[in-house]
Amino acid sequence: MTWELKNALKEIVARESGAQVFAPGARRPVAFIYPNTYHLGMSNLGLHILYQLINSRGDSACERFFLPDSKLLAEHKRTKTPLLSLETQRPLADFEVICVMMSFEMDYTNLLTMLAQSNVKLEAAARGAKEPLVIIGGPCATFNPEPLAGVADAFVIGEGEETVNKLLDAVYEARDKGLSKEDTLLELAQLSGIYVPRFYEPQYDAGGMFCGMQVSTQVPASVKRQWVRELDNYPQTSAIMTDATEFENMYIVEVARGCGRHCRFCMAGYCFRKPRARDLELLLAKIRNRPPQTKKVGLMGAAVSDYPYIKELTQTLVDEQVPFTVASLRADTLDVELTQALAASGQRTMTVAPEAGSVKMRNIINKGITEEHVFNAIELAAAAGMKNIKLYYMLGLPGEADSDIEEMIAMIGRVREKMDAALNKGDLIISVNGFIPKPFTPFQWSPLCDVKTLKRRFKMLETAFKKAKHIQVQTESLKETVLQAVLARGDRRIGAALLEAFHREMPLKQVLKEQGLDIEELAAAAYEIGRPLPWQHLDMGFTEAYLISEWRKAQREEFTPMCFDLCRRCGVCGEAQV
């Protein structure tokens, strides 16, 4: 162990306020892993919320672990030093329970790196009764835990606030009784929202296709997603302030959760349904009592501009001279008051997400945004003094043709013209990603667009604006798009290949090739409606019939209205009436 590693952790904590450190032995230590850098992980509000909940128990001390940067990770490896917690510099392997927040598929390998460096066995089956239990939660665990089923002892399905206390109670009781690991896992599997893959065995047909899940008679046949009915009963703000994150000294506030817009590509819109808003006065009270070093308040939510009290909230912040920013905006909800409030708070870039450039594609994905909405946003931004416009698009959506990319290019050109006409000489930033089909969405059966087509369409877009002034085109790696698509809809065989690739220090693509599988073909596989899916034993609250209905409506380019009171379409709020 080197002093450099411990000092690096102590320096991070020294720049924080709000962290809770308990003397060793005073409470039961709970490790909390965010499998990416501190800079990124500490910007995740879910981490802050669960940190507060665990520490509020009185018997537990939540201690954080992040992926070290490349220099520090190399020092860990050189000195054979395990990863240490921020709070007490305690080794990860010393904790009886390790909680993991898994938000992105590209962090799967980061988790393996962190466990391996900490001398925690990667395979759940290899860890004994006295070794840490690895519990994975977060969005990836909720919509498809199967690629990490060989690593996790258990998964939290749904929103962690509803489950974390019951989970820790059960773990502590089992450990105190000296139960075997098998009996401990069996106890956990009885809890609502806890999925223990040990008791669920995937089945494959003669052609190697997933054909169902054999479930032990000792556990529930399906695992029901847990979701918070009363958001105001749980924390809603940052727990720790620091200047060393993506959002420097920003006090993050969750104003709402879930989205009822029914965008057919969006996993968050389905797995975190239904939309729920927090009490306005409670939010204002929290903001008024925020830590003194706060530079800005960040309003978070799946669709912040859909918050029913957004005008009252933002106008109060302006009146009280509280700088703020928002995480997401819909062009069809913008008006003069909201735009001016954002500009008065120092926001200089208006960000909206048309997602697709043609009317046809926006109808297919049920976006509900028109070109006129985008033009109105531009005019409002210019009038309020916002200099830049950022637009988010996707390529490779189901039903897309080259002509839709040509329409996207034409739309971007018209946006630039509107900016110029409004005397806005700032930058037009175009962020474009490849569409990735996600489980528990109407597009879960759709293939990833083949890579050659994606490359050509990205090239069309880049070429169109290569020489354009004040238009920046930002794209992502297609290699990562393919990998993410395979992991998003993968089964346990993909997880086994991922572990093998890690152990052998090889790319997943190469391991799959040795097994006679092509990673691009796996990503571009179309799933047959009615055929069993690897994640089908999880229950998100809505029916498969509803997803099928939405998939068929997409093919007919039909619109689905947003969630409303007494709606019974999907099944989350009561018996479905598709």
C-alpha positions in Angstrom: 0.0 0.0 0.0 1.3 3.5 -0.9 0.7 6.8 0.9 -0.2 8.2 -2.5 -3.4 6.1 -2.7 -4.6 6.9 0.8 -3.8 10.5 0.5 -5.7 10.7 -2.8 -8.8 9.5 -1.0 -8.3 11.8 1.9 -7.9 14.8 -0.4 -11.2 14.0 -2.1 -13.0 13.8 1.3 -11.3 17.1 2.4 -13.0 18.9 -0.5 -16.5 17.5 0.5 -19.1 18.7 2.9 -22.0 16.5 4.1 -20.2 13.1 4.0 -20.8 11.0 7.1 -17.9 9.1 8.6 -18.5 6.7 11.5 -15.8 5.1 13.7 -15.0 1.5 12.8 -17.2 -0.8 14.8 -19.8 1.8 15.6 -22.1 0.6 12.8 -22.2 -2.2 10.3 -20.3 -1.1 7.2 -22.2 -1.1 3.8 -20.0 -0.7 0.7 -21.6 1.4 -2.1 -20.0 1.0 -5.5 -20.5 3.4 -8.4 -18.5 1.6 -11.2 -17.1 4.7 -12.8 -15.1 7.7 -11.7 -15.8 9.9 -8.7 -16.2 12.8 -11.1 -19.2 11.1 -12.8 -20.5 9.0 -9.9 -21.0 11.8 -7.5 -23.2 13.5 -10.0 -25.7 10.7 -9.7 -28.6 11.7 -7.5 -29.6 8.1 -6.9 -26.3 7.5 -5.1 -27.0 10.5 -2.8 -30.5 9.4 -2.0 -29.5 5.9 -1.0 -26.4 7.2 0.9 -28.8 9.2 3.1 -31.2 6.3 3.5 -28.6 3.8 4.6 -26.9 6.2 7.0 -30.3 7.2 8.5 -30.9 3.7 9.7 -28.7 4.1 12.8 -27.1 0.7 12.5 -25.3 1.1 9.1 -22.4 3.2 7.7 -22.5 3.7 4.0 -19.0 3.9 2.5 -18.4 4.8 -1.1 -16.1 3.2 -3.8 -15.4 4.6 -7.2 -13.2 3.5 -10.1 -9.8 5.1 -9.7 -8.4 7.1 -12.6 -5.9 5.4 -14.8 -2.9 6.6 -12.9 -4.2 5.6 -9.5 -5.5 2.3 -10.8 -2.1 1.5 -12.2 -0.6 2.2 -8.7 -3.2 -0.1 -7.1 -2.1 -2.8 -9.4 1.6 -2.2 -9.0 1.4 -2.3 -5.2 -1.3 -5.0 -5.2 -3.5 -2.6 -3.0 -7.2 -3.4 -2.9 -9.7 -0.6 -3.4 -10.4 1.4 -0.3 -13.5 3.3 0.8 -13.5 7.1 0.8 -14.9 7.3 4.3 -12.5 5.1 6.3 -10.0 3.7 3.7 -11.3 0.2 4.5 -10.8 -2.6 1.9 -13.8 -3.6 -0.1 -13.5 -7.3 0.8 -14.0 -6.4 4.5 -17.6 -5.4 4.0 -20.4 -7.9 4.5 -22.6 -6.4 1.8 -21.6 -4.6 -1.3 -24.3 -2.5 -3.0 -23.7 -1.5 -6.7 -25.4 1.3 -8.6 -25.4 0.1 -12.2 -26.7 2.8 -14.6 -24.9 2.0 -17.8 -24.0 -1.2 -19.7 -20.5 0.2 -20.5 -19.7 0.1 -16.8 -20.1 -3.7 -16.5 -16.4 -4.2 -17.1 -15.6 -1.4 -14.6 -17.4 -3.4 -11.9 -15.4 -6.5 -12.7 -12.2 -4.4 -12.5 -13.1 -3.0 -9.1 -14.1 -6.4 -7.6 -11.0 -8.1 -9.0 -8.6 -5.4 -7.7 -10.3 -5.7 -4.3 -9.8 -9.5 -4.0 -13.5 -10.1 -4.2 -14.3 -13.2 -6.3 -16.1 -12.3 -9.5 -18.4 -15.3 -9.7 -21.2 -15.3 -7.1 -21.1 -19.1 -6.9 -17.4 -18.9 -5.8 -18.1 -16.6 -2.8 -18.7 -18.3 0.5 -21.0 -17.5 3.4 -18.4 -15.3 5.1 -17.5 -13.3 2.0 -19.4 -10.2 0.9 -22.8 -10.4 -0.7 -22.8 -8.4 -4.0 -26.2 -6.7 -4.6 -26.7 -4.8 -7.9 -29.4 -2.2 -8.4 -30.0 0.7 -10.7 -31.6 1.0 -14.2 -29.5 -1.8 -15.8 -30.4 -4.2 -13.0 -34.1 -3.4 -13.4 -34.6 -3.8 -17.1 -32.2 -6.8 -17.7 -30.0 -8.2 -15.0 -29.1 -11.4 -16.9 -25.6 -10.4 -18.2 -24.5 -9.9 -14.6 -26.4 -12.8 -13.1 -23.2 -14.8 -12.7 -21.6 -11.9 -10.7 -24.5 -10.7 -8.4 -25.8 -12.6 -5.5 -29.0 -10.6 -5.8 -30.5 -7.7 -7.8 -32.8 -4.9 -6.7 -35.5 -4.6 -9.3 -37.0 -1.1 -9.4 -36.5 1.9 -7.2 -34.2 1.3 -4.3 -35.9 3.4 -1.6 -38.6 0.8 -1.4 -36.2 -2.1 -0.9 -32.9 -1.1 0.7 -34.0 -1.2 4.3 -35.8 -4.6 3.9 -32.8 -5.9 2.2 -30.3 -4.9 4.8 -32.6 -6.1 7.6 -32.7 -9.5 6.0 -28.9 -9.7 5.4 -28.1 -8.6 9.0 -30.6 -11.1 10.5 -29.2 -14.0 8.3 -25.6 -13.1 9.2 -26.4 -12.8 12.9 -28.1 -16.3 12.8 -25.1 -17.7 11.0 -27.2 -18.9 8.1 -25.6 -20.6 5.2 -25.3 -18.6 2.0 -27.9 -20.7 0.3 -30.4 -20.1 3.1 -29.5 -16.4 3.2 -30.2 -16.1 -0.5 -33.4 -18.0 -0.1 -34.5 -15.5 2.5 -33.6 -12.6 0.2 -35.6 -14.1 -2.7 -38.8 -13.9 -0.6 -38.6 -10.1 -0.5 -40.6 -8.1 -3.0 -38.3 -6.6 -5.7 -35.3 -8.9 -4.9 -34.2 -11.2 -7.7 -31.8 -13.9 -6.8 -30.6 -15.5 -10.0 -29.4 -18.6 -8.1 -33.0 -19.9 -8.1 -33.8 -19.1 -11.7 -32.2 -21.3 -14.4 -32.4 -20.3 -18.1 -33.3 -22.9 -20.6 -32.1 -23.1 -24.2 -33.4 -25.0 -27.2 -31.4 -27.2 -29.5 -30.5 -24.2 -31.6 -29.1 -22.4 -28.6 -32.0 -19.9 -28.3 -33.4 -18.9 -24.9 -36.7 -20.7 -24.5 -37.7 -20.0 -20.9 -36.7 -19.8 -17.2 -37.0 -22.8 -14.9 -37.9 -21.3 -11.5 -37.3 -23.0 -8.2 -40.6 -23.8 -6.3 -39.0 -22.1 -3.3 -39.2 -18.6 -4.8 -41.8 -16.4 -6.7 -42.3 -17.2 -10.3 -41.8 -13.5 -11.2 -40.1 -10.6 -9.5 -42.2 -7.4 -9.2 -40.5 -4.1 -9.7 -40.8 -1.8 -6.7 -41.7 1.8 -7.1 -42.2 4.7 -4.7 -45.8 5.8 -4.4 -45.1 8.8 -2.2 -41.8 10.4 -3.3 -41.9 13.0 -0.5 -41.4 10.3 2.1 -37.8 9.9 0.9 -34.7 12.2 0.3 -34.8 14.3 -2.8 -31.5 16.3 -2.8 -27.7 16.0 -2.9 -26.3 14.6 0.3 -22.7 15.7 -0.3 -21.3 18.9 -1.9 -18.0 19.0 -3.7 -16.3 20.9 -6.5 -14.7 17.8 -7.9 -17.7 16.5 -9.9 -19.4 16.9 -13.3 -21.7 19.4 -11.6 -19.3 21.5 -9.5 -20.9 22.4 -6.1 -24.4 21.9 -7.6 -27.2 21.2 -5.2 -29.2 18.6 -7.1 -33.0 18.4 -6.5 -35.3 15.8 -7.9 -38.6 17.6 -8.7 -40.3 14.5 -10.2 -39.8 10.9 -11.2 -41.0 8.9 -14.2 -42.3 10.2 -17.5 -45.7 9.7 -19.0 -44.9 10.7 -22.6 -44.8 7.1 -23.9 -41.8 7.6 -26.1 -41.4 4.1 -27.5 -37.6 4.0 -27.4 -37.2 5.1 -23.8 -36.6 2.5 -21.1 -36.9 5.1 -18.4 -40.4 6.0 -19.5 -41.5 2.4 -19.0 -39.5 1.1 -16.1 -40.0 4.2 -13.9 -43.7 4.7 -14.7 -45.9 6.2 -13.4 -45.0 10.0 -13.4 -44.9 11.4 -9.9 -44.3 15.0 -8.8 -42.8 16.2 -5.5 -44.4 18.8 -3.3 -43.5 22.4 -4.3 -43.2 23.8 -0.8 -41.1 20.9 0.3 -38.7 21.5 -2.6 -38.5 25.2 -1.9 -37.8 24.6 1.8 -34.9 22.2 0.9 -33.5 24.7 -1.6 -33.7 27.6 0.9 -31.7 25.5 3.4 -29.1 24.2 1.0 -25.4 24.2 1.9 -23.8 27.6 1.8 -21.2 26.6 -0.8 -23.8 25.9 -3.4 -23.0 27.5 -6.8 -26.2 26.5 -8.5 -29.3 24.4 -8.0 -29.9 21.6 -10.5 -33.5 20.6 -11.1 -33.6 16.9 -12.0 -36.3 14.6 -13.5 -37.1 12.5 -16.5 -39.0 15.5 -18.0 -38.4 18.5 -15.7 -40.5 20.9 -17.8 -43.5 18.5 -17.3 -43.4 19.2 -13.5 -46.8 20.7 -12.8 -45.4 23.5 -10.7 -42.4 24.3 -12.9 -43.3 28.0 -13.5 -43.9 28.6 -9.8 -40.7 26.9 -8.9 -38.5 28.6 -11.4 -40.0 32.1 -10.9 -39.5 31.8 -7.1 -35.9 30.8 -7.7 -35.4 33.9 -10.0 -37.2 36.2 -7.5 -34.9 34.8 -4.7 -31.8 35.1 -6.9 -31.1 31.4 -6.7 -29.0 30.3 -9.8 -30.4 27.1 -11.3 -30.3 24.8 -14.3 -32.5 22.0 -15.6 -31.7 18.5 -16.7 -34.2 18.1 -19.5 -36.7 20.2 -21.4 -39.3 19.5 -24.0 -39.7 22.0 -26.8 -43.5 21.8 -26.6 -43.6 22.9 -22.9 -41.4 26.0 -23.3 -42.8 29.5 -22.9 -41.6 33.0 -22.4 -41.6 32.8 -18.6 -39.7 29.6 -18.3 -37.1 30.5 -20.9 -36.5 33.9 -19.3 -36.2 32.3 -15.9 -33.5 29.9 -17.3 -31.7 32.8 -19.0 -31.9 35.0 -15.8 -30.2 32.1 -14.0 -27.2 32.1 -16.3 -28.2 29.3 -18.7 -26.6 30.0 -22.1 -27.6 26.9 -24.1 -31.1 25.8 -24.9 -31.2 22.0 -25.1 -34.1 20.1 -26.7 -34.4 16.6 -28.1 -36.4 16.2 -31.4 -34.8 12.7 -31.5 -35.7 12.3 -35.2 -35.6 14.6 -38.2 -38.7 13.6 -40.1 -42.4 13.7 -39.2 -42.6 10.0 -40.0 -39.9 9.0 -37.5 -41.2 11.2 -34.8 -44.6 9.6 -35.2 -43.0 6.1 -35.1 -41.3 6.9 -31.8 -44.3 8.8 -30.4 -42.1 11.8 -29.6 -44.9 14.4 -30.0 -42.5 17.2 -30.9 -43.0 19.2 -34.1 -40.5 21.3 -36.0 -42.6 24.3 -35.1 -42.0 23.5 -31.4 -38.2 23.5 -32.0 -38.4 26.8 -33.9 -40.4 28.4 -31.1 -37.7 27.2 -28.6 -35.1 28.9 -30.8 -37.0 32.2 -30.9 -37.6 32.1 -27.1 -33.9 31.3 -26.5 -32.8 34.2 -28.7 -35.2 36.6 -27.1 -33.9 35.6 -23.6 -30.3 36.0 -24.6 -29.3 32.3 -24.8 -26.5 32.0 -27.2 -26.3 28.3 -28.2 -28.8 25.6 -29.2 -28.2 21.9 -28.7 -30.3 19.2 -30.4 -30.3 15.5 -29.6 -31.0 13.0 -32.4 -30.8 9.2 -32.9 -29.9 7.3 -36.0 -31.0 3.7 -36.8 -34.5 3.9 -35.4 -37.0 1.2 -36.5 -38.5 2.1 -39.9 -35.8 4.6 -40.7 -34.6 5.1 -44.3 -31.9 7.2 -45.9 -34.6 9.7 -46.8 -35.3 10.3 -43.1 -31.6 11.3 -42.6 -31.9 13.7 -45.5 -34.9 15.2 -43.8 -32.9 15.5 -40.6 -30.2 17.3 -42.5 -32.7 19.7 -44.0 -34.3 20.3 -40.6 -30.9 21.1 -39.0 -30.3 23.6 -41.9 -33.7 25.2 -41.2 -32.9 25.5 -37.5 -29.6 27.2 -38.3 -31.5 29.6 -40.6 -34.0 30.4 -37.8 -31.1 31.1 -35.4 -29.6 33.5 -37.9 -32.9 35.2 -38.5 -33.3 35.7 -34.8 -29.8 37.3 -34.8 -28.5 34.4 -32.7 -24.9 33.8 -33.9 -24.1 31.1 -31.3 -23.3 27.5 -32.0 -25.8 24.9 -33.1 -24.6 21.7 -31.5 -26.0 18.4 -32.9 -25.5 15.4 -30.7 -26.3 12.1 -32.5 -26.3 8.6 -31.1 -27.2 5.2 -32.6 -30.5 3.9 -31.4 -30.2 0.9 -29.0 -33.2 -1.3 -28.4 -33.9 -1.8 -24.7 -35.9 -4.4 -22.8 -39.4 -3.5 -21.6 -40.0 -1.0 -24.4 -42.1 -1.4 -27.5 -38.9 -1.6 -29.4 -37.4 -4.5 -27.4 -38.1 -6.8 -30.4 -36.4 -4.5 -32.9 -32.8 -5.1 -34.1 -30.0 -2.7 -33.9 -29.6 -1.1 -37.3 -26.7 -2.9 -39.1 -23.3 -1.2 -38.7 -22.7 -0.6 -42.4 -26.0 1.3 -42.6 -25.3 3.2 -39.4 -21.8 4.2 -40.7 -23.3 5.4 -44.0 -25.9 7.5 -42.2 -23.5 9.0 -39.7 -21.3 9.9 -42.7 -24.2 11.6 -44.5 -24.8 13.8 -41.5 -21.1 14.6 -40.9 -20.5 15.4 -44.6 -23.5 17.7 -44.8 -22.1 20.0 -42.1 -18.4 19.5 -42.4 -17.9 23.0 -43.8 -20.9 24.7 -42.1 -20.1 27.6 -39.8 -21.4 27.4 -36.2 -22.7 23.9 -36.6 -21.0 21.2 -34.6 -21.9 17.5 -35.0 -21.0 15.2 -32.1 -21.3 11.4 -32.6 -20.5 8.4 -30.5 -18.4 5.3 -31.1 -20.2 2.7 -33.2 -18.1 0.1 -31.6 -19.5 1.1 -28.2 -23.0 1.2 -29.7 -22.8 -2.4 -30.8 -21.4 -3.6 -27.5 -24.0 -1.7 -25.5 -26.8 -3.2 -27.7 -25.5 -6.8 -27.1 -25.3 -6.2 -23.3 -28.7 -4.5 -23.1 -30.6 -7.5 -24.5 -28.1 -10.2 -23.5 -28.7 -13.4 -21.6 -26.5 -15.3 -19.2 -24.4 -16.7 -22.0 -23.3 -13.1 -22.9 -22.5 -12.6 -19.2 -20.4 -15.7 -19.2 -18.5 -14.5 -22.3 -18.0 -11.1 -20.6 -16.4 -12.8 -17.6 -14.2 -14.9 -19.8 -13.2 -11.8 -21.8 -12.2 -10.1 -18.6 -10.3 -13.0 -17.2 -8.4 -13.5 -20.5 -7.9 -9.7 -21.0 -9.5 -10.0 -24.4 -12.3 -8.0 -26.2 -15.8 -9.5 -25.8 -16.0 -9.5 -29.6 -13.1 -11.9 -29.9 -14.4 -14.3 -27.2 -17.8 -14.4 -28.9 -16.0 -15.1 -32.2 -14.2 -18.1 -30.7 -17.7 -19.4 -29.7 -18.9 -19.0 -33.3 -20.9 -15.8 -32.6 -20.6 -12.5 -34.4 -21.1 -9.5 -32.1 -22.7 -7.4 -34.8 -25.2 -10.1 -35.7 -26.1 -10.5 -32.1 -26.8 -6.8 -31.8 -28.8 -6.8 -35.0 -31.0 -9.7 -34.1 -34.7 -9.2 -34.4 -36.7 -10.9 -31.6 -39.9 -12.7 -32.5 -43.1 -11.4 -30.7 -44.4 -14.2 -28.5 -41.0 -15.9 -28.1 -39.7 -16.0 -24.5 -37.3 -13.2 -23.6 -34.4 -13.5 -21.1 -35.9 -10.8 -18.9 -39.5 -12.0 -19.0 -39.6 -13.3 -15.4 -39.4 -9.7 -14.2 -42.7 -7.8 -13.8 -42.6 -4.0 -14.5 -46.3 -3.6 -13.8 -47.5 -3.3 -17.4 -48.5 -6.0 -19.7 -46.8 -7.5 -22.7 -50.0 -7.0 -24.6 -49.6 -3.2 -24.0 -46.0 -3.3 -25.4 -47.2 -5.3 -28.4 -50.0 -2.8 -29.0 -47.5 0.1 -28.9 -45.1 -1.7 -31.3 -47.9 -2.1 -33.8 -49.0 1.5 -33.4 -45.4 2.5 -34.1 -45.5 0.5 -37.4 -48.8 2.4 -38.2 -47.2 5.7 -37.1 -50.1 6.2 -34.6 -49.9 8.6 -31.7 -50.3 7.6 -28.0 -51.4 10.4 -25.6 -49.4 10.9 -22.4 -50.4 9.5 -19.0 -53.6 10.9 -17.4 -55.6 10.4 -14.3 -57.6 7.2 -14.2 -55.7 5.9 -17.2 -55.7 2.0 -17.4 -53.9 1.5 -20.7 -50.6 -0.1 -19.5 -51.5 -1.8 -16.2 -49.2 0.1 -13.9 -52.1 2.1 -12.3 -54.6 -0.8 -12.3 -55.9 -3.5 -14.6 -54.9 -2.8 -18.1 -57.5 -1.9 -20.7 -55.5 -1.9 -24.0 
